[in-house]
Amino acid sequence: MVSEDTASTPDPPIDASSPTIMETYKATNRIKADKAPGPCGVYPEYIQHGGSDAMHALHKITVRVWEDEVAPEEWHQGITIPL
């Protein structure tokens, strides 16, 4: 059972600001290697080892998607190949 004091406590504010370059970097490092590329043909290793220019470009895309609240249609595709 929830006490009356706990029930009236507001949730902490949520930070809805655009992702930082460090958040983008950390997210790319969580991508598993040795996976097949997506529809664009980019392997996860290309993203992880692309250097600062690639990271800044990816961050720029991520911020744009965040601010526009619209992801490219290709990001919703997955290719399943039966074996």
Beta strands, then each sheet from edge to edge (+ up, - down):
end
